[in-house]
Amino acid sequence: MALTVVSSAGHAWRLTERIGSGSEGVVYGVEDDRPLVAKLVPDPPDPAAYRRRLARLVRQRREPRTVRLLAATPPRAAWPMALVRTRNAGADGYLMTDMRHAYRPLAQLLFPTARRHFLPDATWETALAAACSLARLLADLQAEGYVVGDLKPDNLWVDARGAVGVADVDSWHFRDGAEVFPGRMSTPGYTAPERIGVPAGTPPESASDNFVLAVLVHQLLTEGLHPFAGHPADGTDYRSYDDNVLRGRCRLLNRLSVVLPSSAPPADLLPRRIRELLRAAFGGVRPTAAVWAEALAAETVPGRLRTCRVDAGHVHTVERPWCPWCDLADRGADRPGGRAGRVGPRVDGTAGTGQQRNGADGGRGEVWQR
């Protein structure tokens, strides 16, 4: 039987197909001339508090700080538009913009196989633009007092130009007057170390979002590689990304701390400034989203990117004297635009032999690949 949702003002919408579900809610299509979807949360821990949270977010949609955030086209956030409840089942939820109308899931840009299928024209420049757009979005949210708390690929969207949008606004940490609505969610692999293992409902802070932003920037610029990926080099068993986070197992912090496959993109494909910021984010004073946005934008100015003369789909930083994607293709790695086992001249004019080169950060760039 089809579900119908009703707003407090008495407007009704018929729900159509089930689009997806998460840890708390289910998203449905909405029968409407506008691109809308409905998120229903059938069993929140505190139904009254959840309804109050949604009502405040709907009201904030008309406030200047939110109007500024939503002024872009397409919208950068799937903001709650109306509080609704199912007519029969009594589940609470809200209507929001259908991000599929203008975006694709971020995962379709992160990983080579999905990117080749869904975004075949995307290059490393697109990923760089997406990282910059994400940083700007988070900087704008932080400037208005919002903490995402559960920043992760599943909540993020991207278009063919690299513009990024965000969903699941109802889980954010925010204030409304004197009342605080704490963030409720976190996701393994996308949780700052100080939040790993803390009791559910512990309010997140902007610094936690800044840590996860760095994780996502790394993934965007290294074909989805998590910065804390890899088996412990000391021979202990791999447990999880979070375990590596807590123990500081990260190639950028200590290249001898983890073992990664030879198909992993090398660390020196990242511009030097970006590597410095990542190291700070994971092992020092975390750069803010605004700092990230400025640094990433600087990498997109004319003259900072180079296109491979062998494959126009290979774009990389000008700091790297030869094409890292051709190197990976020589090893048989699956790279968009690349041809495994390609034989021919590189950008630097050398033969495609797959030989190791010295990394820009000193030492052999492949030491961690044992």
N, C-alpha and C positions, 0 to 999 in steps of 0.2 A: 504494500500500500504506500502511495506517495505521501511524503511528509509535507506539511504546510507550516510555515512559521509566521508569527504575528508580532507586530511591534506594539509598544505601549500605546501608540496613537491609533491602533486598530487596523493598520495596513497589513495585508497578507501577501505572502509570496509562496509559490509552490517550488519545492526543491526538486531537482532532477537527478542527475547521476552522482554517485559517490566518487569524489575525486581522489581523496587520500585521507590518511589518519596519522596521528602522532600519539605521544604519550598521554595526552589529555583529551584531545578533541578529534572530531571528524569534519572534513570539509566537503560540502556539496555544491553542485551547480545550482543556479537560481534562474527561474523562468522570468526574465525581465529583458527589456530592450537595452539596458545598460550592461556592461560587462561586470557582473557581480557574482560573488560566491558567498556561502554562509558557513561559518564555523560554529559547530555545536559542541558543547562540553557537557555530556550527559550526567557526570557524577563528580563535580568539583569537590575538593575537601571541605569547603565552607561555601555553600551555594549563595547565601546572603552576601558574603564578602565578595564573591565573584561578580554577582550582579552589580554591586556598588562600584567595583573596579571598572566594569564595562561602561556603566553609566557615566562615570567621570571621564573616561577616554572619549566617549561620544561627545560629551560637552566640550572637552578640550579641543576637539576638531575645529571649533569655531574661534578658538583663542589665537591671538597674533602669533605666538611662538609655533603653534602647529600649522597655521595657515602658511607661514614661511616655509616650513618643512615640506608641505604638500603642494607648493606652487609650481613645481616642475612638471613638465609633460614628457614622458609618462610619469605618474606619481611615484615617488621614491619609497612610499610606505603604504602597506595595505591597512590603512587606519580604520578602526571600527566606525561605521557610518550610522548604524541603528541597532539598538538592543532588541533582540527577538527571542521568542520562545516557541517551541513546537506546540501546535494546537492540541495534540493528543498525548504525547509522551511527557511534556513538561520540561524538556531539556532547554537550558539556557544557551545563548550564543549571540552572534552578531553578524551583520552584513558587512562586507568589505569589497574593495576593488579586486577583480579577478586579475592577478598579476600575469596570468598566461596570455592575456590580451596583448601585452607589450614585451614580455620577457620570457626567458627560459630558465629552468632551474640552474643554479650556479654550477652544479656538478657536471653539467653538459659542457662547460668551458674548462673545468678543472682537469679532466682526464682525457687522454689522447683519443681513445676509441670512441667515446661519446662525442667529443668535439668534432672528430672527422665526420660523424654521421649528422649531428644537429647543427653545427656551426663550421661548415667546411672551409669558410674563408677566414676564420679566426687564426691569428698568429700570436707570437709572444708579445707583440705590440698591443693586441687586444687584451691579453691577460694583464699587461702593465696598466692599461687604461682602466680595467676593472678594479685592480688593486687601488689605484688612485681614487676612483669613484667611491669605492667602499670606505676608504679612509676619510674622504670628504663627508660622506653621509654620516659616519660615526662621529666625526668632529662636530657636525651640525647638531646631532642628537645630544651630544654631551654639552654643548653650549646652551641648550635649552633645558638641561637638567635631567635627561633621560639616561638610564643605564639599561642596555639590552639584556645583559645577564646570561642569555642563552644564545650567544652569537655562534652560528654554525652554518655550513653549506645548505642544510635542509631548510633554513629560514631565509635564504638569500636567492635573489633572482638577477639575471644579467641579460642584456640585449646584445645584438650583433656588433654594436660599437663599443661595448664594454661598460655601459651605464649599469649601475647596480641599484636594486631595490630590496626592501626588507619586508617580511611578513611576521606573523605571530606577535603583534604589538601587545596583545593582552597579557603576555608573560613578563613585560618589562617592569623595571623598578622605577617608580616616579612618585612625585609629590603632587598633591592637589590641595592648595591652601596649607592648613596645618596637618593634614592627614597624609601618612606615608603608605604607599602600596608597594610592599616589597616584592622583588623578583622571586619567582618560585622555582625556576627550572635551571638545569645544567646538563651538559652532555659529555660523556667520556671522550677524551681526545680534544675537547674544546673547552677546557676548564683550566683556569689559572691555578698555579700550585697552591696558593693560600685558600682556595675553595674546594680542593680535592678532599673528600672525606668529611666535610663540615655538615652539620645537620641540615636537612631540607628546610628551605624557607629562610636561611641565613641571607640577609640582604647583600647583594653584590655591590661593588664599587666600580667607578670608571677605570681604575687601574686594572681590574680583572678583564674588562672589555679590551683594554689596550694590549694585554698579553695575547688574547685570542685573535685580535686583529693581526698581530705579527705572525701568528700561526697561519692565518688565511693568506696573508701577503706571500709568505714562503710557498704555500701550496700553489697559489696562482702563478708564481714565477718559476716553479720547478715541476710543472706537469702533475700537480696533485700530491707531490711527495710531502708527507708530514715532517716537520723539522725534528720531531722526536721519534721518527721511525728508525728501525734497525735493531738487530739482535745485540744484546750486551756483549762487548768484546772480551769481557773477563770470563766468559764461559758460562755464566749463570743463565737461567731460563728467561726467555722473553715473556713478560706478563701482559703488558698493555702500554699504550702511549702514556697514560697517566703515571704509570710506574716509572717510565723513562723520564717524564717531566720531574717527578719528585727526586729522582736520583741524578738529575743533570746530564742524562745521556743524550747528547745532541752533537751532531757532526760539527756544527758551527762553534760550539763551545769547546769541544775536545774531539778532534777528528779520529782519535784512537779509541773513543768510548763505545762506538757502535760499528757493526758490520752491515754493509748495504750491498745489494746486488750491483753488478757492473752496468745494468740497464738504468740505474738511477742517474738523473742529471747531475753534473758536477757542480760543486758549490761555486766555482769561479765563473759560472755563467751569470751570476748576480753582480750587478755593479757594486763597486767597493763601498760606496756610501750606504747602500741597502744592506750589505752584509754587516756593516758596523751597527746599524740600527737594530738588526735582528739579534746580534750578540747582546746589545744593551737590553733589548726586550726580554731575552731569555736568561740573562745572567747579571743584570745591573739595574740601572734606573730606566724604567720603561718609557720609551718615547710616547707622547700623546698622539691621538689620532690626527690632530692638526699638524704636528711635526711630520708624521708619516705622509700626509697629503702633500705637503710642500716638497718633501724629498722625492716622492714618486712623480710628482708633476715635473720636477727638474729633469727626470730621466726621459721625458717624452718630448723635450724641446728639440728643434732641428739640430742635427749633427750628433745626437746622443744615441741614435739607433742605426744599425747597419743591416742591410738586406744581403743575404748570401747570393753570390753570383751563380751558383750551381742550382739552387732551389729558391724561388722567390717566396715560398712559404716559410722559409727559415729567416727569422729576424732575431737579432741579439744586440746586446750593448756594444757600443763602439770600443769599450775598454777591452773587449776580448778580441785578440788579433785573428782568430779563426773561428769557424762556425761550430758551436757546440752540438747543434742538431745533426750536422753531418758526422761528427765524431760518434754520436749515439747510433746513427743509422749504420755506420760501419760495423758496429758491434751487433747489429741485428735487432736493435730496439725498435719498437713500433712508434714512429713519430709522424705527426701529421705533415704531409707534404714531402716526407723523406722516403727514400727507397732503401730498404734493408740491403746491405751488401753492395751499395753503390760504388762503382769504380770510376774515378775521374778526379779532376783537379779540385782542390779546396779553394776557399776564398784567399788563403795565403799562398796559393800556388803549389802546395806540396801534394804528393800523391795520396790517394785515399787508402792508406794502409792500416788505419785504426791504431796507430802508435800512440802511447801515452805522452802527454805534454806536461810541463810544469805548470801548476796552478798559479793564478795571479796573486794568491795570498801566501805564496811561498811553499816550497816543498812540492812533492809530486801530488798532483790533484787527485790521484786515484788511490792514495795510501789506504783510505778507509775501506776500499773494496778488496777484501782478502779472499 
